[in-house]
Amino acid sequence: MSLLIDSAAQPARWSLTVSPEVDASLREYLGTQGMKKGDLSRFVEEAVRWRLFDQTVEAIRSRLEGEDDAALQALIDDALDAVRHP
């Protein structure tokens, strides 16, 4: 699934609730990295992107579990060929 995002659009605002332990740990970590208040949003956005990517990869692995390696390689080769030679 791919969503087209208007880069000129205003950022979405979220209201999040986390445990006091996570809050303290994250703020301490950001502080040790020299990050400021606005960096919390960037940190959360990056974490969400990584989690979405990880879950997508796991879903694909689950779907392909038990498939023949040669058949999977043929699919990969066909996809690469289609991209390289449109």
Buried (B, 14 or more C-beta within 10 A) or exposed (E): EEEEEEEEEEEEEEEEEEEEEEEEEBEEEBEEEEBEEEEBEEBBEEEEEEEEEEEEEEEEEEEEEEEEEEEEEEEEEEEEEEEEEE
